[in-house]
């Protein structure tokens, strides 16, 4: 009986308007926090969430009883098993988001009090954080802040006793709360000890490479090279940037050839390579931000000599390779030397392999190369002759070459003569090998698009390129036959060479200067966001700390500095809140309080229930010697406060008179 009576009293105490309004705010917060996840989850998850939230709203409107524990417990178990069966785990970004959504919807079935509603709100905060782990673009940060404001407003509404307030007032209160937390947020962001790599990023699923490069190349199988406007990486030079024609970004080096396909050999790291053979040429320092491509190789300008990528090594082919695949955005600094030759780093066995061609394949090319070599004075003269052949004869650079058969180089050189960089690099390398000259193909990117708004360069997937390195005079020398056929491709870049508009989105923007400027502005904003927020790691933190005179702070030092700074900030915020929250008194009230204090010292203190006239009469009785001054001062206050005679001049006169009133204590 007692329990039933208490439940009835609780139902009477909870007004229908209050329960419905708070529930609607909770549901709204759940939908806003869960929306970024819905497209990435199994379809049954959003269907379940929408069905439960819809039923909960109808139940509140019709005053249905909420399900008992005997119904909620099996439903919760089914939801948990559904996530486990669908994802084969309950952790990770996908499974964790699905489990949070299922649990928060189940929690809506038992929101009977403030505690239950607070749990729903806190789960919404976790969902918003998980959404930021999934997508870290600057627009997602704006959505995250909006979601935090809405969730905080829901917390304010559900914690109230009484009816909910209008939405603008709730959002205003949420904005004030979030604004008060911003100083603490910035302090923790800058001082929290950083770990190498982006703190906000998680590896994304899938194994498909997103780069324009690969570990192998078969030009004959490609009848149409679809160019992508997707960004491969961005580069910021410390000083002046090289000319476009010198921007060769080194990637995978292909040395094995089976007659149709060029592939990489096993990468052998050489830690002492730069100690044994120091590159020559002009040095350039730069910062490179590489987009994820789910392969191990890194990009570097021409000949890398130094880099800050912690787990990167240099192969004998001067290829920069990471120990793990690049599945998240990565920033590192580098120093490279520009030149058209590299010191010898290959052994005799490797050089011999890079002289051979598969037997029985591309016989016309092999015969032609041997004949031309016999007519040339030396290897360099032969290579120059082949390069001039591509330059002077009827070869065409096209992205839609005809399909080639078994002997791809033979058909390309003597029949079709149409192709892109992969065709020309493959043909030139095979010609060199047939003449007994070691040769290999280097793939990477050539050129870049300058963004003057952000003072950096953008390299897109459409800038993917292939060129050849041949072994001459104990050096690897670069030959780019594409530069002979289509020099504008190398000197101006891909977009300019192709007319900026024939193929990619950047071309379409390029024909409209306003749209192109808007695109570059947006890219500059995103680049700044990636550089200063998402990629704020140990190096950036150390640089920031050096501005205030702290060099190479340890993690322990940062923890202590963070604790002290947070404590000081909280004290300041507390004092400001106390000062701002205290009601301000006018000068007349301050003067009256001072008058009562001095009169209290001369006679007795004013009782809380005494008004000015009553207290004045009591003082005159206790101190007849002060009666005249007391009646004058208290009478002046009453006239100013209650007779409508209060103005600034008279209030100042009253305040000055109170300062002059210094009665002696009552004699014993």
C-alpha positions in Angstrom: 0.0 0.0 0.0 2.8 2.4 0.9 4.5 1.7 -2.5 1.3 2.2 -4.5 0.6 5.4 -2.6 4.1 6.7 -3.3 3.8 5.9 -7.0 0.4 7.7 -7.1 1.9 10.7 -5.4 4.8 10.7 -7.9 2.3 10.6 -10.8 0.3 13.5 -9.4 3.5 15.5 -8.8 4.6 15.1 -12.4 2.6 17.3 -14.7 1.9 16.0 -18.2 3.3 19.1 -19.8 6.6 18.8 -17.9 7.0 15.1 -18.8 6.2 15.6 -22.5 8.4 18.6 -22.9 11.4 17.0 -21.3 10.9 13.8 -23.3 10.8 15.8 -26.6 14.0 17.5 -25.7 15.6 14.1 -24.9 14.5 12.6 -28.2 15.7 15.7 -30.1 19.1 15.4 -28.5 19.3 11.7 -29.3 18.4 12.3 -32.9 20.9 15.1 -33.3 23.7 13.1 -31.6 22.9 9.9 -33.6 22.4 11.4 -37.0 26.1 11.4 -38.1 26.3 7.7 -37.4 23.1 6.5 -39.1 24.5 6.1 -42.7 27.5 4.0 -41.4 25.5 1.5 -39.4 23.6 -1.7 -40.2 20.0 -0.7 -41.3 18.4 -2.5 -38.4 20.1 -0.1 -35.9 18.5 3.2 -37.1 15.2 1.4 -37.7 15.2 0.2 -34.1 16.2 3.6 -32.7 13.5 5.4 -34.7 10.9 2.8 -33.7 11.6 3.1 -30.0 11.8 6.9 -29.9 8.5 7.0 -31.9 6.7 4.7 -29.5 8.1 6.6 -26.5 6.6 9.9 -27.8 3.2 8.2 -28.5 3.3 6.6 -25.0 3.9 10.0 -23.4 1.1 11.7 -25.3 -1.4 8.9 -24.6 -0.2 8.4 -21.0 0.7 4.8 -21.5 2.6 3.0 -18.8 6.3 2.4 -19.5 7.5 -1.2 -20.0 8.5 -3.2 -17.0 11.9 -4.6 -16.3 10.7 -8.0 -17.6 10.2 -6.4 -21.0 13.2 -4.0 -21.1 15.8 -6.6 -20.0 15.1 -9.0 -22.9 15.0 -6.1 -25.4 18.3 -4.8 -24.1 19.9 -8.3 -24.4 18.6 -8.7 -27.9 20.1 -5.3 -28.9 23.5 -6.3 -27.5 23.4 -9.6 -29.3 22.4 -7.9 -32.5 25.4 -5.6 -32.4 27.7 -8.5 -31.5 26.3 -10.6 -34.4 26.4 -7.7 -36.9 29.9 -6.4 -36.1 31.5 -9.5 -34.5 32.6 -7.1 -31.7 31.2 -4.5 -29.4 34.2 -2.1 -29.5 35.5 0.1 -32.2 33.9 3.0 -33.9 31.2 1.2 -35.8 30.2 -1.3 -33.2 30.6 1.1 -30.4 28.4 3.7 -32.1 25.7 1.1 -32.8 25.8 -0.1 -29.2 25.5 3.4 -27.8 22.5 4.2 -30.0 20.7 1.0 -29.0 21.4 1.5 -25.3 20.3 5.2 -25.4 17.0 4.3 -27.1 16.5 1.5 -24.5 17.1 4.0 -21.8 14.3 6.1 -23.1 11.9 3.3 -22.1 12.7 4.0 -18.4 13.1 7.7 -18.1 11.0 8.2 -14.9 13.2 10.7 -13.0 16.0 13.2 -13.3 18.7 10.6 -13.0 17.4 8.5 -16.0 17.1 11.6 -18.1 20.7 12.7 -17.2 22.0 9.3 -18.3 20.4 9.8 -21.7 22.0 13.2 -22.1 25.5 11.9 -21.1 25.2 9.1 -23.7 24.4 11.8 -26.3 27.7 13.5 -25.4 29.6 10.3 -26.1 27.8 9.9 -29.4 28.8 13.4 -30.5 32.4 12.6 -29.6 32.3 9.3 -31.5 31.0 11.3 -34.5 34.0 13.5 -34.4 36.3 10.4 -34.4 34.5 9.4 -37.6 34.8 12.7 -39.4 37.2 15.5 -38.4 36.5 18.1 -41.2 35.8 21.6 -40.1 32.1 21.4 -40.9 31.9 18.4 -38.6 33.3 20.6 -35.8 30.5 23.1 -36.4 27.9 20.3 -36.2 29.6 19.0 -33.1 29.3 22.4 -31.4 25.7 22.7 -32.4 25.0 19.2 -31.0 26.7 20.1 -27.8 24.6 23.2 -27.4 21.4 21.2 -28.1 22.4 18.4 -25.7 23.3 21.0 -23.0 20.0 22.7 -23.5 18.3 19.2 -23.1 20.3 18.7 -19.9 19.1 22.1 -18.6 15.5 21.3 -19.5 15.4 17.9 -18.0 17.1 19.0 -14.7 14.4 21.7 -14.1 11.6 21.3 -11.6 8.5 22.6 -13.3 7.6 23.1 -16.9 10.2 23.5 -19.6 11.2 27.0 -20.6 10.9 28.2 -24.2 13.6 26.9 -26.6 15.4 30.3 -27.1 15.9 30.7 -23.4 17.1 27.1 -23.1 19.6 27.6 -26.0 20.7 30.9 -24.4 21.5 29.1 -21.1 23.3 26.3 -23.0 25.4 28.9 -24.9 26.4 30.6 -21.6 27.4 27.3 -20.1 29.5 26.3 -23.1 31.0 29.7 -23.3 32.1 29.4 -19.7 33.8 26.1 -20.5 35.8 27.4 -23.5 38.8 28.8 -21.5 39.1 25.4 -19.8 38.8 23.6 -23.1 41.6 25.7 -24.7 43.8 25.2 -21.7 43.5 21.5 -21.7 43.9 21.4 -25.5 47.3 23.2 -25.4 48.7 21.7 -22.2 47.5 18.1 -22.3 50.6 15.9 -23.0 50.5 14.9 -26.7 51.2 11.5 -28.2 52.7 11.0 -31.7 50.1 11.0 -34.4 46.6 12.6 -34.6 44.7 12.3 -31.3 41.3 12.6 -32.9 41.8 10.0 -35.7 40.9 6.3 -35.8 41.8 4.0 -38.7 38.9 3.8 -41.2 37.6 0.6 -42.4 38.1 -1.0 -45.8 41.2 -2.1 -47.7 40.7 -0.3 -51.0 43.5 2.1 -51.8 42.4 5.7 -52.5 45.6 7.0 -54.1 46.4 7.5 -57.7 49.5 5.3 -57.2 49.9 1.6 -56.7 52.6 -1.0 -56.1 52.5 -2.1 -59.8 51.8 -0.6 -63.2 50.3 -2.2 -66.3 49.7 0.5 -68.9 48.4 -1.8 -71.5 45.4 -2.8 -69.5 44.2 0.8 -69.1 42.0 2.2 -71.9 40.9 5.3 -70.0 42.7 6.9 -67.2 40.1 8.5 -65.0 41.6 11.5 -63.3 40.6 12.4 -59.8 40.4 15.8 -58.2 41.0 14.3 -54.8 43.9 15.8 -52.8 46.9 13.4 -52.4 48.9 15.7 -50.1 49.6 19.4 -49.3 53.1 20.9 -49.0 54.3 24.1 -47.3 57.8 25.2 -48.2 59.9 27.1 -45.6 61.1 29.5 -48.3 60.6 29.9 -52.0 59.2 26.8 -53.8 60.9 25.2 -56.8 59.5 25.6 -60.3 56.7 23.4 -61.3 58.9 21.5 -63.7 61.2 20.5 -60.7 58.4 19.2 -58.5 59.0 15.5 -58.7 57.5 13.8 -55.7 59.0 10.4 -55.2 56.8 7.4 -54.4 57.0 3.6 -55.3 59.9 2.5 -57.4 59.2 -0.3 -59.8 62.1 -2.6 -60.8 60.6 -6.0 -61.8 59.1 -6.4 -65.3 57.4 -9.6 -66.7 56.6 -8.3 -70.2 53.4 -6.5 -69.3 53.5 -5.4 -65.6 56.1 -3.4 -63.6 56.1 -4.2 -59.9 58.1 -3.3 -56.8 60.8 -5.5 -55.4 61.0 -6.2 -51.6 61.9 -2.9 -49.9 65.3 -3.1 -48.2 65.9 -0.3 -45.7 69.4 1.3 -45.6 69.7 3.3 -42.4 73.3 4.4 -43.3 72.5 5.3 -46.9 72.8 9.1 -46.4 76.0 8.7 -44.4 77.6 6.8 -47.3 76.2 8.9 -50.1 75.2 12.5 -49.4 72.9 13.9 -52.1 74.0 17.1 -53.9 72.0 20.0 -55.3 69.9 22.7 -53.9 68.2 21.8 -50.6 64.5 22.6 -49.8 62.8 22.3 -46.4 59.1 21.7 -46.3 56.2 20.3 -44.3 54.1 17.7 -46.0 50.6 16.6 -45.0 49.7 13.3 -46.5 46.2 12.0 -46.9 45.5 8.4 -46.0 46.1 5.9 -48.9 46.3 2.6 -46.9 49.8 1.7 -48.2 53.2 1.9 -46.6 55.0 4.4 -48.8 55.5 8.1 -48.1 56.1 10.9 -50.5 59.2 13.1 -50.6 60.5 15.7 -53.0 63.1 14.3 -55.4 65.9 13.0 -53.1 65.0 12.9 -49.4 67.8 13.6 -47.0 65.9 14.2 -43.7 62.4 13.6 -42.4 60.5 13.7 -39.1 58.2 10.7 -39.7 59.2 8.5 -36.7 58.7 5.1 -38.3 59.9 5.8 -41.8 63.0 4.4 -43.4 64.8 5.0 -46.7 65.2 2.1 -49.2 68.1 1.6 -51.5 66.0 3.1 -54.3 65.6 6.3 -52.2 62.0 5.5 -51.5 60.6 6.6 -48.1 58.7 3.7 -46.6 56.7 3.6 -43.3 56.6 0.6 -41.1 52.7 0.5 -41.2 50.1 1.5 -43.7 49.0 5.1 -43.8 45.4 4.9 -42.7 45.1 8.4 -41.3 46.2 11.9 -42.2 49.9 12.3 -41.5 52.1 15.3 -41.3 55.9 15.4 -41.3 58.7 17.7 -42.2 61.4 16.9 -44.7 64.5 18.1 -46.4 65.2 17.2 -50.0 67.8 17.9 -52.6 66.9 18.7 -56.2 68.9 17.3 -59.1 68.6 14.9 -62.0 70.9 12.2 -60.6 71.2 10.0 -57.5 74.3 8.3 -56.1 74.7 4.5 -56.7 73.0 2.5 -54.0 72.5 -0.8 -55.8 74.7 -4.0 -55.7 75.8 -5.9 -58.8 73.0 -8.4 -58.6 70.3 -5.7 -58.5 72.0 -3.9 -61.5 72.1 -7.1 -63.5 68.3 -7.7 -62.9 67.6 -4.2 -64.0 69.4 -4.9 -67.4 67.3 -7.9 -68.3 64.1 -8.2 -70.1 61.7 -11.2 -70.2 62.7 -13.6 -73.0 60.3 -13.9 -75.9 58.4 -10.6 -75.2 58.5 -7.2 -77.0 61.0 -8.5 -79.6 60.7 -5.6 -81.9 61.6 -3.2 -79.1 64.6 -5.2 -78.1 65.9 -5.4 -81.7 65.3 -1.7 -82.3 67.1 -0.8 -79.0 70.2 -2.9 -79.8 70.4 -1.5 -83.3 70.2 2.1 -82.0 72.8 1.4 -79.3 75.2 0.0 -81.9 74.8 3.3 -83.8 75.4 5.4 -80.7 78.8 6.4 -79.3 77.9 5.6 -75.6 75.0 5.0 -73.3 74.2 8.6 -72.8 74.2 9.3 -76.5 71.8 6.4 -77.0 69.4 7.6 -74.2 69.5 11.2 -75.6 68.7 9.7 -79.0 65.7 7.8 -77.7 64.4 10.9 -75.8 64.6 12.9 -79.0 62.7 10.2 -80.8 59.8 10.7 -78.5 60.1 14.5 -78.9 60.3 14.7 -82.7 58.3 11.8 -84.0 54.5 11.4 -84.0 53.8 10.4 -80.4 50.7 11.7 -78.7 49.9 12.2 -75.0 46.3 11.1 -74.3 44.3 9.8 -71.4 42.3 7.4 -73.6 44.9 5.2 -75.2 43.9 2.2 -77.3 43.9 -1.3 -75.7 47.2 -3.1 -76.0 47.8 -6.8 -76.4 50.5 -9.2 -75.1 53.6 -7.2 -76.2 52.5 -3.9 -74.8 55.7 -1.9 -75.6 56.0 -3.2 -79.1 52.4 -2.2 -80.0 52.8 1.1 -78.3 56.1 2.1 -80.0 55.4 0.9 -83.5 51.6 0.9 -83.8 49.4 3.0 -81.6 51.9 5.7 -80.3 49.2 7.0 -78.0 49.4 6.9 -74.2 50.1 8.7 -71.0 53.1 8.8 -68.7 52.9 5.1 -67.8 53.2 4.1 -71.5 56.1 6.4 -72.1 58.0 5.4 -69.0 57.5 1.7 -69.6 58.7 2.0 -73.2 61.8 4.1 -72.3 62.8 1.8 -69.5 62.5 -1.3 -71.7 64.5 0.4 -74.5 67.3 1.2 -71.9 67.3 -2.4 -70.6 67.4 -3.9 -74.1 70.5 -1.7 -74.7 72.1 -3.1 -71.6 71.6 -0.1 -69.4 70.0 -0.7 -65.9 66.7 1.1 -65.7 63.7 1.4 -63.3 60.4 3.2 -63.2 59.7 5.7 -60.5 56.1 6.5 -59.7 54.8 9.5 -57.7 53.5 12.9 -58.5 54.7 15.7 -60.7 53.7 19.4 -60.2 51.4 21.1 -57.7 48.8 23.8 -57.5 49.6 26.8 -55.5 47.1 28.1 -53.0 48.2 31.7 -52.5 45.6 32.2 -49.8 47.3 29.7 -47.5 50.8 29.9 -48.8 51.0 26.2 -49.6 50.8 23.8 -52.5 48.1 21.2 -53.3 49.0 17.9 -55.1 46.0 16.0 -56.4 45.6 12.5 -57.6 45.4 13.8 -61.1 49.1 14.8 -60.7 50.1 11.1 -60.5 53.1 10.6 -62.8 55.7 8.0 -63.8 59.3 8.6 -65.0 62.5 6.6 -65.6 65.8 6.4 -63.8 68.8 4.9 -65.7 72.2 4.0 -64.4 75.0 6.1 -65.9 78.5 6.8 -64.5 77.7 5.3 -61.1 74.6 7.5 -60.7 70.9 7.1 -61.3 69.9 9.7 -63.8 66.3 10.8 -64.3 64.7 10.7 -67.8 61.1 11.8 -68.3 59.9 10.9 -71.8 56.6 12.5 -71.1 58.4 15.8 -71.0 59.5 15.1 -74.5 56.1 14.3 -75.8 54.0 16.8 -73.8 56.4 19.4 -72.2 53.4 21.5 -71.1 52.4 18.6 -68.8 55.7 19.0 -66.8 56.2 22.7 -67.0 52.6 23.9 -66.4 51.1 20.9 -64.5 48.3 18.5 -65.4 45.4 20.9 -65.2 47.0 23.6 -67.3 48.2 21.1 -69.8 44.8 19.5 -70.2 43.0 22.9 -70.5 41.8 23.0 -66.9 38.3 21.7 -67.5 38.3 18.7 -69.7 38.3 16.1 -67.0 38.2 17.1 -63.3 36.3 19.2 -61.0 39.2 21.5 -60.5 39.1 22.2 -64.2 35.5 23.2 -64.0 36.3 25.5 -61.2 39.3 26.9 -63.1 37.0 28.3 -65.8 35.2 30.4 -63.2 37.7 32.5 -61.2 35.2 33.3 -58.5 34.3 29.6 -57.9 38.0 28.7 -58.1 38.8 31.3 -55.5 36.0 30.1 -53.2 37.3 26.5 -53.6 40.9 27.6 -52.7 39.6 29.6 -49.8 37.7 26.6 -48.4 40.7 24.4 -48.9 42.9 26.9 -47.0 40.4 26.9 -44.1 40.4 23.2 -44.0 44.2 23.0 -44.2 44.6 25.4 -41.3 42.1 23.3 -39.3 44.0 20.1 -40.1 47.4 21.7 -39.3 46.6 23.6 -36.1 43.9 21.4 -34.6 43.8 17.9 -35.9 47.6 17.6 -36.3 48.5 19.4 -33.1 51.1 16.9 -31.9 54.2 16.9 -29.8 56.2 19.0 -32.3 53.6 21.8 -32.5 53.1 21.7 -28.7 56.8 22.1 -28.1 56.9 25.0 -30.6 54.1 26.7 -28.8 55.7 26.2 -25.4 59.0 27.6 -26.8 57.2 31.0 -27.4 56.8 31.4 -23.6 60.4 30.3 -22.9 59.8 26.6 -22.2 62.1 24.3 -24.2 61.3 20.6 -24.7 58.9 20.2 -21.8 58.5 16.6 -20.5 55.2 14.9 -20.0 55.5 15.3 -16.2 56.1 19.0 -16.6 53.1 19.4 -18.8 50.9 17.5 -16.3 52.0 19.8 -13.4 51.6 22.9 -15.6 48.1 21.7 -16.6 47.0 21.0 -13.1 48.2 24.3 -11.8 46.8 26.3 -14.7 43.4 24.5 -14.4 43.3 25.2 -10.7 44.1 28.9 -11.2 41.5 29.2 -14.0 38.8 27.6 -11.9 39.5 29.9 -9.0 39.3 32.9 -11.4 36.1 31.6 -12.9 34.6 31.1 -9.4 35.5 34.6 -8.3 34.1 36.1 -11.4 30.9 34.1 -11.0 30.6 35.3 -7.4 31.2 38.9 -8.4 28.9 38.8 -11.5 26.2 36.8 -9.6 26.1 39.2 -6.7 23.3 41.8 -7.1 24.6 45.3 -7.4 23.4 47.9 -5.0 23.0 51.6 -5.8 24.9 54.3 -4.1 21.9 55.3 -1.9 21.6 51.7 -0.5 25.3 51.5 0.2 25.1 54.9 2.0 22.1 53.7 4.1 23.9 50.5 5.1 26.9 52.5 6.2 24.6 54.8 8.2 23.1 51.8 10.0 26.5 50.4 10.7 27.8 53.6 12.3 24.6 54.1 14.2 24.8 50.5 15.4 28.3 51.2 16.8 26.9 54.2 18.7 23.8 52.6 20.0 22.6 49.1 18.8 22.5 47.2 15.5 19.4 47.4 13.4 17.1 44.4 13.6 16.2 42.8 10.3 12.5 43.6 10.8 13.1 47.3 11.5 12.4 49.9 8.9 14.1 53.3 8.6 11.6 55.2 10.7 11.3 52.6 13.4 15.1 52.2 13.7 15.5 56.0 13.8 13.0 56.3 16.7 14.8 53.6 18.6 18.2 55.3 18.1 16.9 58.7 19.2 15.6 57.1 22.4 19.0 55.4 23.1 21.1 58.4 22.1 19.3 61.7 22.6 22.6 63.5 22.1 22.6 62.3 18.5 18.9 62.7 17.8 19.2 65.7 15.5 21.8 64.2 13.2 20.0 60.8 13.2 16.6 62.3 12.3 18.2 64.5 9.6 20.1 61.6 8.0 17.3 59.0 8.2 14.8 61.5 7.1 16.9 62.3 4.0 17.1 58.6 3.2 13.4 58.1 3.5 12.7 61.1 1.2 15.2 59.9 -1.4 14.1 56.3 -1.3 10.3 56.5 -0.9 9.2 60.0 -1.9 10.5 59.9 -5.4 13.1 62.6 -4.8 16.1 60.3 -5.6 18.5 61.8 -8.1 22.3 61.5 -8.5 23.1 64.9 -7.0 21.0 64.4 -3.8 22.2 60.9 -3.4 25.8 62.1 -3.5 25.0 64.7 -0.8 23.4 62.0 1.3 26.5 59.8 0.9 28.9 62.7 1.8 26.8 63.4 4.9 26.9 59.8 6.0 30.8 59.9 5.6 30.9 62.9 7.9 28.7 61.2 10.5 31.1 59.6 13.0 29.4 59.4 16.4 31.2 58.3 19.5 30.3 55.1 21.2 27.7 55.4 24.0 29.4 56.3 27.3 29.4 53.6 29.9 
